[in-house]
């Protein structure tokens, strides 16, 4: 018996590639969509990598030195990135000094003097490479000062004027400040020592540590870190809150009574201070899950 192999009538044979060539895949609508998305995306990624490489090679730096007029009423500093140190100097002659770093395009360092005060700025517009300005700001006695950095650390030492330090993600700290003090950071740690003016401390997620505090009013808030505040004189109003960390508050020994409110969603409450719900000395401590301790030293 002879068996015949063949093709049934009207049956279409699959396409075959010529000998030596890889078979070609049909261009389906889905493949067209992926090509339309993937090719431009690959070109963008290659271009971005090349721009970053060029930016790393094309780095530069320059010195900055600007006098602050003796008549200035306030100093404001705003940098895209960099570490900033604020300090007080004797006399009226004060200035900002530092070193700017950039890639490819040098950003302008701006200075504006008005009746309201002196403003300094350094804004990095190129989204690649390294760009920041590390600076020291020296101000006359009792000069109110505001400092902002988009990514570095901000520090104040020996200041008698009101001070505000803000960083989007770095650490913020202050030592020996007698004016009202505000410390803010988007995620770093906050520390304060020897502060006598009203004190406000905020971080989105780091720890807060305040020691040798003589301020009568203190507000501290963390998105999840621990908070420790140690007083060397009796406070009048203390409000401390963290979303999940531990809270430790230490007040001086003595007979002062406190209107004390403590709340935690999951931790323990410990420590002991004299309490009286009618006392003008108020302490409020709240944690989303950590432990709370309010005690005398």
Backbone bond lengths (Angstrom), bond angles and torsions (degrees), N, CA, C in turn:
res aa  C-N    CA-C-N  psi(-1)  N-CA   C-N-CA  omega(-1)  CA-C   N-CA-C  phi
1 X - - - 1.459 - - 1.506 108.56 -
2 X 1.295 116.31 135.62 1.464 121.29 -178.11 1.512 108.50 -109.16
3 X 1.362 116.86 124.72 1.473 122.10 179.41 1.513 108.62 -99.36
4 X 1.305 116.27 128.84 1.470 122.11 -179.02 1.525 108.81 -102.36
5 X 1.301 114.01 129.30 1.475 119.48 176.77 1.503 107.57 -106.98
6 X 1.294 116.27 134.24 1.461 118.63 179.93 1.506 110.94 -165.66
7 X 1.297 113.17 -162.55 1.453 119.58 -177.98 1.500 108.91 -111.30
8 X 1.323 114.22 132.59 1.460 118.23 178.62 1.499 109.78 -65.61
9 X 1.299 116.33 153.55 1.468 119.71 178.65 1.523 110.61 -55.72
10 X 1.377 115.46 141.11 1.474 124.46 177.71 1.529 113.42 64.40
11 X 1.334 119.16 10.21 1.472 120.68 177.95 1.520 109.77 -85.40
12 X 1.353 117.60 132.89 1.470 122.89 -177.60 1.507 109.92 -92.97
13 X 1.322 115.12 124.94 1.462 119.72 177.55 1.514 110.27 -73.39
14 X 1.360 119.15 141.53 1.471 120.70 176.71 1.523 109.98 -65.28
15 X 1.351 113.34 145.61 1.467 117.69 -178.84 1.515 109.24 -67.88
16 X 1.308 115.13 137.67 1.464 120.34 177.50 1.507 108.69 -121.64
17 X 1.352 115.22 143.98 1.456 120.12 179.52 1.518 109.48 -80.99
18 X 1.319 117.62 148.38 1.464 120.85 174.45 1.516 109.91 -53.52
19 X 1.324 113.60 153.61 1.457 118.94 -179.24 1.534 110.10 -55.37
20 X 1.380 116.38 132.55 1.462 121.44 176.91 1.530 113.23 92.33
21 X 1.334 118.88 -6.84 1.459 120.96 179.79 1.527 109.59 -111.73
22 X 1.373 114.55 147.16 1.460 119.77 177.85 1.519 109.28 -72.21
23 X 1.304 117.64 146.36 1.464 120.05 178.37 1.520 110.60 -64.55
24 X 1.299 116.57 143.52 1.466 121.78 -179.19 1.523 109.89 -94.52
25 X 1.349 114.36 132.47 1.450 119.50 178.07 1.517 109.47 -82.36
26 X 1.295 116.50 140.24 1.463 118.50 178.89 1.522 111.48 -65.50
27 X 1.343 119.02 144.42 1.453 124.10 -178.88 1.532 109.11 -84.96
28 X 1.325 114.86 91.04 1.462 120.34 -179.20 1.528 109.71 -81.69
29 X 1.327 118.55 163.19 1.472 120.53 176.51 1.525 112.92 -56.88
30 X 1.331 117.99 -38.06 1.468 120.71 -179.81 1.523 110.78 -64.03
31 X 1.353 116.70 -40.93 1.467 119.92 179.35 1.527 110.56 -66.66
32 X 1.315 117.53 -35.44 1.466 120.15 177.86 1.539 110.86 -63.75
33 X 1.340 116.20 -40.20 1.463 120.38 178.60 1.520 111.00 -64.15
34 X 1.346 116.47 -45.26 1.459 119.52 179.40 1.522 111.96 -63.19
35 X 1.306 117.80 -38.48 1.469 120.41 176.17 1.521 111.63 -64.97
36 X 1.339 115.93 -40.41 1.462 119.93 -179.76 1.525 111.71 -64.27
37 X 1.342 116.40 -31.97 1.467 120.19 178.83 1.522 111.77 -87.95
38 X 1.320 116.30 -44.89 1.460 120.43 -171.66 1.510 114.96 -69.62
39 X 1.348 117.71 -41.03 1.468 119.65 -177.35 1.528 111.51 -62.93
40 X 1.354 119.89 -52.05 1.468 118.46 177.34 1.524 113.22 -60.00
41 X 1.358 116.15 -37.19 1.462 119.16 179.98 1.524 111.10 -63.68
42 X 1.315 117.14 -43.07 1.467 120.66 177.96 1.528 110.99 -61.71
43 X 1.328 116.72 -41.08 1.460 120.48 179.24 1.527 111.05 -64.02
44 X 1.352 116.38 -40.14 1.458 120.01 178.52 1.526 110.97 -64.40
45 X 1.349 116.96 -44.33 1.461 120.39 -179.74 1.516 112.01 -63.44
46 X 1.320 116.28 -41.00 1.470 119.82 178.20 1.523 110.40 -64.64
47 X 1.350 116.34 -42.93 1.458 119.83 178.77 1.510 112.47 -64.92
48 X 1.350 116.50 -40.02 1.464 120.31 178.83 1.519 111.06 -64.04
49 X 1.336 116.68 -43.17 1.468 120.03 178.62 1.524 110.81 -62.57
50 X 1.326 116.35 -40.49 1.459 119.38 178.77 1.510 112.28 -65.76
51 X 1.353 117.33 -40.19 1.464 120.85 179.00 1.518 111.18 -64.50
52 X 1.346 116.75 -39.82 1.463 119.57 177.24 1.519 111.54 -63.50
53 X 1.323 116.49 -39.42 1.461 119.99 178.92 1.520 110.90 -63.98
54 X 1.318 116.51 -43.45 1.464 120.51 178.56 1.524 110.21 -64.22
55 X 1.360 116.36 -39.99 1.459 119.92 -179.37 1.524 111.86 -64.92
56 X 1.331 116.73 -36.28 1.459 119.89 178.64 1.524 111.36 -66.85
57 X 1.316 115.49 -34.46 1.465 119.17 179.59 1.526 110.64 -76.25
58 X 1.331 116.60 -40.08 1.459 120.77 -174.72 1.507 113.43 -89.88
59 X 1.325 118.66 56.95 1.458 122.21 179.92 1.523 110.65 -95.18
60 X 1.337 115.20 148.69 1.459 120.52 177.75 1.510 110.64 -146.50
61 X 1.330 116.67 171.83 1.451 122.26 177.54 1.519 110.10 -151.24
62 X 1.323 116.09 160.25 1.466 120.74 179.96 1.524 108.86 -153.87
63 X 1.330 115.51 154.04 1.451 121.87 179.70 1.527 110.68 -86.85
64 X 1.326 114.69 146.65 1.462 121.30 178.96 1.526 108.23 -125.34
65 X 1.338 116.68 133.11 1.457 121.38 176.03 1.526 108.32 -153.62
66 X 1.330 115.18 111.91 1.466 119.74 -178.11 1.522 109.42 -133.25
67 X 1.333 116.01 131.89 1.451 121.00 177.58 1.526 110.77 -76.28
68 X 1.309 115.19 146.85 1.452 122.27 174.51 1.527 107.34 -102.32
69 X 1.327 118.49 121.21 1.466 120.11 -177.86 1.521 112.48 -56.24
70 X 1.326 115.71 142.89 1.458 120.15 -178.32 1.528 111.55 -63.43
71 X 1.315 116.60 -24.07 1.462 120.24 -177.53 1.528 113.46 -87.42
72 X 1.331 117.16 0.26 1.463 119.10 -175.70 1.520 111.32 -62.61
73 X 1.328 115.46 141.55 1.461 120.84 -177.74 1.525 111.71 -98.71
74 X 1.346 116.88 -22.61 1.457 120.63 -178.53 1.524 108.32 -157.93
75 X 1.341 116.65 148.77 1.460 121.98 177.56 1.527 108.56 -119.46
76 X 1.345 115.82 129.18 1.464 122.08 177.54 1.528 108.87 -123.14
77 X 1.322 116.79 128.35 1.461 122.19 -179.66 1.519 108.53 -123.78
78 X 1.351 116.93 129.34 1.463 121.18 179.91 1.520 109.29 -138.68
79 X 1.346 116.64 112.04 1.462 122.88 -179.92 1.528 109.76 -119.65
80 X 1.341 116.54 145.48 1.460 120.34 175.09 1.520 111.35 -63.42
81 X 1.324 116.25 -35.17 1.456 120.53 179.89 1.518 108.79 -164.87
82 X 1.324 116.05 156.43 1.458 120.86 178.23 1.515 111.50 131.23
83 X 1.327 116.70 161.30 1.456 123.30 177.28 1.520 109.49 -89.66
84 X 1.331 116.48 137.82 1.460 121.13 -177.94 1.525 109.31 -129.07
85 X 1.324 115.54 127.86 1.466 122.39 175.77 1.522 108.89 -111.42
86 X 1.322 115.93 125.22 1.466 121.81 176.16 1.519 108.76 -106.95
87 X 1.337 115.86 130.25 1.453 120.21 177.98 1.521 109.88 -143.73
88 X 1.320 115.36 157.53 1.461 120.65 179.44 1.520 109.57 -101.37
89 X 1.356 116.00 142.47 1.457 120.98 -179.55 1.517 109.09 -125.46
90 X 1.321 115.50 157.01 1.461 121.05 178.29 1.530 109.69 -75.31
91 X 1.303 115.77 150.36 1.456 120.26 177.81 1.519 112.30 82.64
92 X 1.329 115.33 -172.73 1.467 120.76 -176.68 1.520 113.66 -98.82
93 X 1.335 117.17 -15.94 1.457 119.13 -176.82 1.522 110.27 -81.30
94 X 1.325 115.56 114.89 1.459 120.87 -178.53 1.516 108.45 -135.13
95 X 1.335 115.73 162.73 1.459 118.41 -177.02 1.516 111.75 -161.41
96 X 1.326 114.44 171.69 1.458 122.95 171.53 1.521 107.75 -116.00
97 X 1.314 116.09 127.40 1.462 121.40 177.61 1.521 109.17 -130.00
98 X 1.343 115.87 150.36 1.450 118.20 179.00 1.510 112.17 174.46
99 X 1.322 115.22 -170.32 1.462 122.25 179.66 1.518 108.66 -132.52
100 X 1.340 115.04 124.82 1.450 121.04 177.46 1.516 111.37 -94.25
101 X 1.313 117.26 140.07 1.465 123.25 177.87 1.522 108.39 -121.79
102 X 1.326 116.22 144.40 1.460 119.75 -178.44 1.520 110.24 -156.73
103 X 1.349 115.79 168.09 1.461 123.26 175.39 1.529 109.06 -125.64
104 X 1.323 115.75 131.37 1.458 124.33 175.95 1.517 113.13 66.05
105 X 1.327 117.49 -64.38 1.455 121.16 -174.49 1.529 109.28 -115.51
106 X 1.326 115.48 125.05 1.466 119.86 -179.21 1.529 110.35 -79.48
107 X 1.337 118.10 117.78 1.464 119.97 178.70 1.533 110.19 -70.72
108 X 1.306 117.50 150.62 1.465 119.48 178.26 1.529 111.38 -75.43
109 X 1.316 116.29 141.21 1.456 121.67 170.32 1.525 106.48 -96.33
110 X 1.328 115.90 120.11 1.462 119.48 -172.22 1.525 111.44 -106.05
111 X 1.324 115.04 144.85 1.464 122.62 176.12 1.522 108.63 -134.91
112 X 1.299 115.74 129.92 1.457 120.32 178.01 1.520 109.46 -135.02
113 X 1.320 115.84 124.02 1.461 121.99 -179.94 1.527 108.37 -111.43
114 X 1.316 116.27 121.07 1.455 122.08 178.43 1.522 109.12 -130.28
115 X 1.318 115.11 178.75 1.460 119.30 177.74 1.517 111.41 -65.26
116 X 1.339 116.03 -26.26 1.467 120.17 -178.96 1.518 112.70 -79.02
117 X 1.353 117.52 -23.94 1.453 119.48 -178.42 1.511 112.12 156.38
118 X 1.348 115.46 -166.93 1.461 122.62 -179.54 1.520 109.10 -116.17
119 X 1.349 115.63 128.59 1.461 121.41 -179.29 1.526 109.92 -113.48
120 X 1.339 116.33 133.42 1.464 122.28 175.09 1.526 108.60 -119.00
121 X 1.344 116.26 140.31 1.455 119.51 -179.56 1.514 112.83 -143.58
122 X 1.335 116.54 148.14 1.464 122.85 175.34 1.519 106.67 -148.43
123 X 1.332 116.14 103.42 1.458 121.29 -174.17 1.520 111.11 -114.71
124 X 1.328 116.39 119.89 1.457 122.80 179.33 1.523 109.02 -88.26
125 X 1.339 116.51 118.72 1.453 120.89 -176.30 1.523 113.52 -98.60
126 X 1.330 118.24 -20.00 1.464 121.31 -178.65 1.523 109.55 -83.51
127 X 1.346 118.51 123.76 1.467 120.01 -174.19 1.522 114.61 -80.95
128 X 1.313 119.10 10.68 1.459 121.85 179.09 1.514 109.35 -126.60
129 X 1.323 115.83 165.43 1.448 120.49 177.09 1.516 112.52 78.64
130 X 1.318 115.16 -162.97 1.462 122.52 -176.77 1.524 109.03 -115.58
131 X 1.328 116.33 126.21 1.458 120.73 -178.50 1.524 109.45 -146.83
132 X 1.331 116.52 118.55 1.458 121.06 178.46 1.519 109.13 -166.13
133 X 1.329 116.07 166.16 1.459 121.07 177.48 1.524 108.25 -137.22
134 X 1.334 116.32 116.29 1.459 121.88 174.41 1.525 108.41 -91.26
135 X 1.327 116.88 128.08 1.464 118.61 -172.35 1.521 111.92 -143.84
136 X 1.336 114.65 155.69 1.461 123.48 170.73 1.516 107.90 -115.39
137 X 1.318 115.82 126.35 1.463 121.42 -179.88 1.520 107.72 -109.56
138 X 1.324 115.96 116.06 1.462 121.86 -179.42 1.526 108.31 -107.92
139 X 1.326 116.70 122.38 1.460 120.46 -175.04 1.531 110.09 -123.17
140 X 1.349 116.78 154.16 1.463 119.78 174.95 1.521 111.62 -66.66
141 X 1.293 115.53 166.24 1.456 122.20 -177.96 1.530 110.96 -57.92
142 X 1.343 115.45 136.62 1.462 124.32 174.16 1.526 113.49 65.46
143 X 1.341 117.93 23.08 1.462 120.54 178.00 1.524 110.23 -85.06
144 X 1.336 118.98 120.51 1.472 119.81 175.46 1.529 109.83 -63.51
145 X 1.322 116.85 136.11 1.465 120.78 -174.93 1.515 110.38 -139.81
146 X 1.339 115.15 138.42 1.459 121.96 175.46 1.518 108.67 -123.44
147 X 1.334 116.68 129.24 1.462 122.44 -177.05 1.522 109.14 -125.84
148 X 1.342 115.91 132.01 1.462 121.07 175.77 1.529 109.54 -132.50
149 X 1.338 116.67 134.37 1.457 121.50 171.13 1.520 108.84 -134.01
150 X 1.323 115.48 137.31 1.452 119.48 -176.26 1.515 114.52 -74.98
151 X 1.354 118.58 -13.66 1.448 117.31 -176.92 1.504 116.02 -157.66
152 X 1.324 119.34 -11.90 1.455 120.76 -177.51 1.513 112.55 -95.43
153 X 1.331 115.08 -167.38 1.453 122.12 177.85 1.526 110.20 -93.14
154 X 1.317 116.58 150.04 1.458 122.34 177.05 1.522 108.83 -126.01
155 X 1.352 116.55 131.19 1.462 121.67 -174.69 1.518 109.94 -136.82
156 X 1.324 116.80 139.93 1.463 122.41 174.28 1.526 108.75 -126.18
157 X 1.332 115.79 133.75 1.465 121.70 -179.52 1.520 109.07 -134.45
158 X 1.331 116.89 130.99 1.467 122.58 174.41 1.523 111.66 55.66
159 X 1.324 116.51 68.51 1.462 121.40 178.68 1.519 109.44 -126.44
160 X 1.333 115.31 137.83 1.462 120.18 179.24 1.529 111.61 -107.44
161 X 1.328 117.67 -10.54 1.458 120.60 176.86 1.514 111.41 -91.13
162 X 1.335 115.64 171.71 1.461 119.97 175.82 1.526 109.21 -68.02
163 X 1.347 116.30 136.88 1.463 121.01 -174.36 1.527 109.55 -131.79
164 X 1.351 115.37 135.70 1.461 122.06 171.17 1.525 108.50 -125.36
165 X 1.330 116.80 122.14 1.461 122.17 177.78 1.522 108.43 -118.26
166 X 1.342 116.01 129.64 1.462 120.81 -178.62 1.521 110.23 -135.33
167 X 1.330 116.81 134.51 1.461 122.58 173.65 1.518 108.28 -135.23
168 X 1.335 116.07 141.17 1.456 118.92 178.92 1.521 112.80 -71.52
169 X 1.341 117.48 -21.13 1.452 117.60 -177.49 1.509 115.02 -159.67
170 X 1.327 118.36 -8.96 1.456 121.04 -178.27 1.519 112.35 -86.15
171 X 1.328 115.66 -177.61 1.455 121.69 176.52 1.525 110.01 -83.10
172 X 1.323 115.85 147.78 1.462 122.09 -179.99 1.525 108.16 -128.33
173 X 1.340 117.20 131.20 1.457 119.75 -176.19 1.517 110.84 -147.03
174 X 1.343 115.82 157.84 1.460 121.69 178.76 1.520 109.34 -150.26
175 X 1.335 114.82 142.92 1.460 121.68 177.06 1.520 109.41 -135.22
176 X 1.315 115.47 135.49 1.462 122.86 175.42 1.535 111.33 55.07
177 X 1.306 114.73 63.90 1.465 122.19 176.91 1.527 107.94 -117.14
178 X 1.334 116.64 125.38 1.467 120.19 -177.27 1.522 112.46 -103.93
179 X 1.335 118.46 -13.00 1.452 120.54 174.35 1.520 110.66 -85.37
180 X 1.322 115.48 178.17 1.465 118.65 175.65 1.521 109.16 -64.81
181 X 1.340 116.52 137.41 1.461 121.40 -172.55 1.523 110.35 -127.08
182 X 1.348 115.93 129.90 1.463 122.51 175.33 1.522 108.11 -124.21
183 X 1.331 117.25 123.57 1.460 122.81 179.01 1.526 108.75 -121.52
184 X 1.342 116.55 123.41 1.464 122.22 -178.47 1.523 110.43 -130.46
185 X 1.336 117.44 139.63 1.458 120.75 171.15 1.524 109.58 -147.86
186 X 1.322 114.70 147.51 1.453 119.30 -179.14 1.513 114.36 -76.89
187 X 1.325 118.62 -12.56 1.452 118.41 -178.90 1.510 114.62 -173.03
188 X 1.327 118.36 -8.06 1.452 120.88 -179.63 1.521 112.01 -83.92
189 X 1.326 115.11 -170.77 1.454 121.61 177.98 1.525 110.51 -91.83
190 X 1.315 115.63 155.21 1.464 122.44 178.78 1.519 108.49 -122.80
191 X 1.331 116.21 133.31 1.460 119.05 176.91 1.521 109.95 -140.26
192 X 1.328 115.52 143.58 1.463 121.82 178.88 1.521 108.66 -142.99
193 X 1.349 115.16 143.29 1.461 120.26 -178.83 1.520 109.36 -146.76
194 X 1.324 116.01 136.37 1.458 122.25 179.54 1.533 110.96 56.63
195 X 1.321 114.83 59.49 1.465 121.69 178.42 1.523 108.48 -113.91
196 X 1.347 116.50 131.79 1.466 120.51 -177.09 1.521 113.04 -114.65
197 X 1.338 118.77 -20.22 1.455 120.58 177.48 1.515 111.33 -82.64
198 X 1.331 116.27 174.92 1.464 119.62 176.67 1.524 109.33 -55.63
199 X 1.348 115.76 136.78 1.465 120.74 -170.77 1.528 110.54 -123.29
200 X 1.348 115.84 127.02 1.466 121.95 176.41 1.518 108.66 -126.46
201 X 1.339 117.25 124.60 1.460 122.97 -175.44 1.523 109.14 -127.41
202 X 1.351 116.39 126.93 1.469 120.45 -178.69 1.520 110.73 -139.58
203 X 1.340 116.64 136.15 1.461 121.97 170.66 1.522 108.38 -145.33
204 X 1.316 116.40 143.56 1.458 119.73 -179.68 1.518 112.95 -74.85
205 X 1.336 117.65 -17.43 1.454 117.00 -177.74 1.508 115.83 -163.23
206 X 1.332 118.71 -9.62 1.452 120.99 -176.93 1.514 112.88 -86.34
207 X 1.338 115.31 -172.64 1.462 122.26 177.98 1.528 110.01 -91.89
208 X 1.323 115.60 153.73 1.464 122.51 175.86 1.520 108.21 -121.26
209 X 1.331 115.61 128.08 1.462 121.02 178.06 1.517 108.93 -131.83
210 X 1.310 116.78 122.63 1.464 121.76 177.97 1.521 108.19 -130.50
211 X 1.332 116.86 126.88 1.466 120.88 -176.76 1.525 110.17 -133.59
212 X 1.334 114.68 156.84 1.468 121.75 -179.27 1.529 110.73 52.84
213 X 1.323 115.90 46.12 1.458 121.35 -175.79 1.535 109.98 -91.65
214 X 1.339 115.65 128.63 1.464 121.17 174.77 1.527 111.15 -112.99
215 X 1.329 116.78 4.73 1.467 120.83 177.45 1.524 109.53 -63.34
216 X 1.333 115.90 142.19 1.462 119.33 178.87 1.529 111.99 -85.64
217 X 1.354 116.36 -24.19 1.462 120.33 -179.81 1.528 109.06 -123.18
218 X 1.345 116.28 125.04 1.465 121.51 -178.96 1.521 109.05 -135.61
219 X 1.343 115.29 131.34 1.458 121.93 172.95 1.520 107.67 -125.83
220 X 1.330 116.98 127.40 1.468 121.25 -179.04 1.515 109.16 -136.39
221 X 1.348 115.68 134.61 1.465 120.54 -178.43 1.519 110.13 -143.84
222 X 1.342 116.30 134.41 1.457 121.98 177.62 1.527 109.47 -133.20
223 X 1.325 115.29 144.04 1.453 119.55 177.87 1.511 114.08 -72.56
224 X 1.327 118.17 -9.28 1.456 118.94 179.25 1.512 113.94 175.39
225 X 1.323 118.02 -5.01 1.460 120.87 -178.13 1.519 112.54 -84.89
226 X 1.328 115.09 178.99 1.462 122.24 176.99 1.527 110.39 -84.19
227 X 1.321 116.16 150.70 1.466 121.41 178.95 1.520 108.67 -128.36
228 X 1.327 116.19 127.37 1.458 122.59 176.49 1.520 108.89 -129.23
229 X 1.340 117.00 125.59 1.466 122.07 178.20 1.527 107.78 -131.10
230 X 1.329 115.76 121.85 1.460 121.57 -179.39 1.529 108.36 -117.78
231 X 1.330 116.95 120.31 1.463 122.63 -178.17 1.531 110.56 -99.59
232 X 1.332 114.95 144.51 1.459 120.24 172.14 1.523 111.57 -108.69
233 X 1.338 117.11 -1.33 1.460 122.23 171.56 1.526 107.69 -141.78
234 X 1.315 116.66 161.55 1.462 121.45 -173.54 1.532 110.36 -68.42
235 X 1.337 118.24 123.86 1.464 120.91 178.04 1.524 111.09 -84.20
236 X 1.348 114.91 155.31 1.465 120.03 178.82 1.520 111.66 -98.54
237 X 1.336 116.87 -34.88 1.463 119.52 -176.58 1.519 109.29 -148.92
238 X 1.341 116.99 118.27 1.459 122.50 -178.13 1.530 108.23 -129.18
239 X 1.314 116.08 126.64 1.474 121.05 178.16 1.521 107.90 -131.98
240 X 1.349 116.90 113.28 1.464 122.36 -174.51 1.524 108.95 -126.35
241 X 1.324 115.99 131.81 1.462 120.43 -177.78 1.518 110.43 -144.10
242 X 1.344 117.42 135.46 1.461 122.51 172.88 1.522 108.47 -139.17
243 X 1.314 116.00 143.97 1.462 119.90 -177.92 1.523 113.19 -71.95
244 X 1.335 117.44 -18.90 1.454 116.67 -177.80 1.509 115.91 -162.65
245 X 1.323 118.76 -9.39 1.453 121.04 -176.10 1.526 112.82 -86.31
246 X 1.336 114.80 -176.38 1.460 121.60 177.51 1.524 110.51 -88.92
247 X 1.332 115.81 152.48 1.466 122.20 178.00 1.523 108.80 -122.37
248 X 1.334 115.06 129.10 1.466 120.95 175.72 1.521 108.07 -128.93
249 X 1.320 116.79 120.21 1.470 122.35 177.54 1.520 107.75 -123.41
250 X 1.340 115.37 127.97 1.459 120.59 -179.36 1.525 108.32 -123.81
251 X 1.336 116.99 124.22 1.462 122.62 178.87 1.528 108.91 -111.55
252 X 1.334 117.84 162.38 1.469 119.70 -178.85 1.526 111.82 -65.96
253 X 1.316 116.93 156.76 1.468 119.69 175.57 1.531 109.81 -68.81
254 X 1.326 115.64 156.26 1.460 119.89 179.45 1.508 111.05 145.29
255 X 1.341 114.85 -174.27 1.464 120.86 -174.68 1.526 113.03 -97.98
256 X 1.327 118.65 5.62 1.459 120.73 -179.99 1.516 110.50 -62.06
257 X 1.330 116.02 130.59 1.453 121.18 177.23 1.526 109.66 -95.58
258 X 1.336 114.64 151.08 1.462 120.26 -176.89 1.521 110.48 -126.22
259 X 1.319 114.78 140.35 1.467 120.96 169.51 1.521 106.13 -82.40
260 X 1.329 115.61 97.14 1.461 122.19 -167.81 1.524 111.26 -106.23
261 X 1.359 115.57 128.45 1.459 122.10 174.14 1.517 108.36 -126.71
262 X 1.348 117.40 124.21 1.460 122.35 -179.31 1.524 109.67 -129.29
263 X 1.333 116.19 137.75 1.459 119.95 177.92 1.523 109.91 -149.64
264 X 1.329 115.97 133.21 1.461 121.40 173.61 1.524 108.51 -140.48
265 X 1.321 116.45 141.45 1.460 120.57 -178.23 1.523 113.32 -79.56
266 X 1.333 117.59 -14.84 1.454 116.83 -176.69 1.508 115.10 -156.23
267 X 1.331 118.33 -11.72 1.452 120.68 -177.22 1.526 112.42 -91.01
268 X 1.330 115.10 -165.98 1.461 121.35 179.38 1.527 109.59 -109.49
269 X 1.325 115.95 157.96 1.460 123.22 177.64 1.518 108.23 -117.43
270 X 1.326 115.89 126.32 1.461 120.36 -177.77 1.525 109.92 -141.99
271 X 1.324 115.04 180.00 1.462 120.55 -178.56 1.510 110.76 91.87
272 X 1.328 115.46 165.57 1.461 119.63 -178.73 1.525 110.32 -149.21
273 X 1.332 115.28 128.98 1.466 122.42 171.02 1.526 107.22 -136.92
274 X 1.332 118.76 155.26 1.471 120.12 174.89 1.523 110.12 -61.86
275 X 1.307 117.87 132.79 1.462 121.24 -176.51 1.523 111.15 -123.31
276 X 1.334 113.42 150.61 1.460 122.04 176.39 1.523 106.35 -159.65
277 X 1.324 117.25 117.92 1.465 120.77 -175.95 1.513 113.44 -64.15
278 X 1.320 118.45 -15.48 1.468 121.41 178.48 1.526 112.99 -98.23
279 X 1.332 117.06 4.22 1.460 120.83 -177.50 1.527 111.11 -69.41
280 X 1.332 118.15 141.63 1.469 121.10 174.97 1.527 112.84 -75.44
281 X 1.313 116.85 -11.00 1.463 121.51 177.78 1.525 108.37 -90.53
282 X 1.331 115.64 106.51 1.460 121.56 -170.18 1.526 110.75 -108.03
283 X 1.332 116.56 132.61 1.467 122.35 172.69 1.528 107.90 -128.57
284 X 1.336 115.91 124.60 1.463 121.91 176.81 1.515 108.54 -124.57
285 X 1.330 117.04 124.88 1.469 121.67 -178.93 1.524 108.74 -131.83
286 X 1.344 115.72 129.10 1.458 120.82 -177.87 1.515 110.14 -139.79
287 X 1.356 115.98 134.48 1.456 121.33 178.30 1.527 109.55 -133.89
288 X 1.334 115.40 142.81 1.456 119.68 178.21 1.505 113.94 -74.31
289 X 1.332 118.35 -8.54 1.455 119.07 -179.51 1.509 114.67 -179.91
290 X 1.338 117.43 -5.98 1.450 119.90 -177.46 1.531 113.08 -89.76
291 X 1.331 114.60 -178.39 1.466 121.08 178.68 1.532 110.00 -86.61
292 X 1.335 116.16 153.06 1.453 122.25 178.27 1.516 109.67 -126.28
293 X 1.336 115.83 130.77 1.458 121.17 176.40 1.522 109.11 -133.87
294 X 1.331 116.09 120.96 1.473 121.91 174.31 1.515 106.62 -122.10
295 X 1.328 116.48 117.77 1.456 119.87 -173.22 1.524 110.73 -147.70
296 X 1.332 115.64 171.56 1.463 122.43 173.35 1.518 110.13 -94.69
297 X 1.321 116.12 149.67 1.458 120.24 179.18 1.528 110.98 -76.25
